[in-house]
Amino acid sequence: MEIEHEEPLMLWDIIKLLKKRKGDADYWDIADQRRTYEYAINKVRLNEDDARELLKELIDNVHIPKIIAVQLVDILPITIDELEPFLQQIELYRDETLPKEERETLTKKLLDILREYWKKAKPLTSIISEEEKEEKEI
């Protein structure tokens, strides 16, 4: 099988894809799909609209490659130490070490944006809908 297209997926994309695969069935066909769905539901930090808005802002306004922006949205780092691995990825992706001033500016900009979205982040239990809570208990 040949891969035609590769696309990084946010946790919300995975949740929607797996819900579509399950359809109206009472049980998952494959246990790995159930475990992946449960993992995604438990790890998602933002509601879907905020996650998509943040992804768009990181890609369009900060010019972060999508593969890294998706990770930033899903993990939502808010400290310099948490952000450092992503800065290293950005440098690897660009195949250059950022000058100190540019790196500091990017760090500050990213932290400001991510911290604003952190304020929007809801407790994980409030993100999960009642339907998904019931499904999780099955």
Secondary structure, 3 states (H helix, E strand, C coil): CCCCCCCCCCHHHHHHHHHHHHCCCCCCCCHHHHHHHHHHHHHCCCCHHHHHHHHHHHHHCCCCCHHHHHHHHHHCCCCHHHHHHHHHHHHHHHCCCCCHHHHHHHHHHHHHHHHHHHHHCCCHHHHCCHHHHHHHHC
